Amino acid sequence: GGRDIKSATKSGSSKAAAPAAQKAEKPRSGSAKLSYKQKYALETLPKEIEAATAEIGKLEARLADPDFYGKEPKAFADTAAKLDALREKRSALEEEWLELEMLREEMEGS
């Protein structure tokens, strides 16, 4: 008889302790500091965006050559595909930077 009560009490108290531990951890995740990874991304993303923009400019200049398609249609198609992929990558980098910058400003404001 007594054994069942003790085991029920022990399991009940451990279940109650688990949610309390989870609640205690939540404020830490919402701390007012950027993580190292986020800070690093904020520092490096502008350089990556700049490099992608420069490469896009080179590819656009190459595609603007009126003789390029006539001389090398396969290379033209490859360059156009690379340009599209690079534009998407730059857009994703810009979005990531903007989100991190907004987060940083929000944290500095609070």
SULRA-V194543 format. One record per pair of residues at least 12 apart in sequence whose ideal C-beta (glycine too) atoms are under 8 Angstrom apart, sorted by sequence separation. I is the first residue (numbers start at 1). GAP is how many residues later the second one is. D is the distance in whole Angstrom. If there is no record, write none. Layout:
BEGIN
i=I gap=GAP d=D
i=I gap=GAP d=D
END
This chain:
BEGIN
i=63 gap=13 d=7
i=63 gap=16 d=6
i=62 gap=17 d=6
i=63 gap=17 d=6
i=59 gap=20 d=6
i=63 gap=20 d=7
i=59 gap=23 d=6
i=60 gap=23 d=7
i=59 gap=24 d=4
i=56 gap=27 d=7
i=59 gap=27 d=7
i=56 gap=30 d=5
i=55 gap=31 d=6
i=56 gap=31 d=6
i=52 gap=34 d=6
i=56 gap=34 d=7
i=52 gap=37 d=6
i=53 gap=37 d=6
i=52 gap=38 d=4
i=49 gap=41 d=6
i=52 gap=41 d=7
i=49 gap=44 d=5
i=48 gap=45 d=5
i=49 gap=45 d=6
i=45 gap=48 d=6
i=49 gap=48 d=7
i=45 gap=51 d=6
i=46 gap=51 d=7
i=45 gap=52 d=4
i=41 gap=55 d=7
i=42 gap=55 d=7
i=45 gap=55 d=7
i=41 gap=56 d=8
i=42 gap=58 d=5
i=41 gap=59 d=6
i=42 gap=59 d=7
i=38 gap=62 d=6
i=42 gap=62 d=6
i=38 gap=65 d=7
i=34 gap=66 d=7
i=38 gap=66 d=8
i=34 gap=69 d=7
i=34 gap=70 d=6
i=34 gap=73 d=7
i=33 gap=74 d=7
i=32 gap=75 d=5
i=32 gap=78 d=6
END
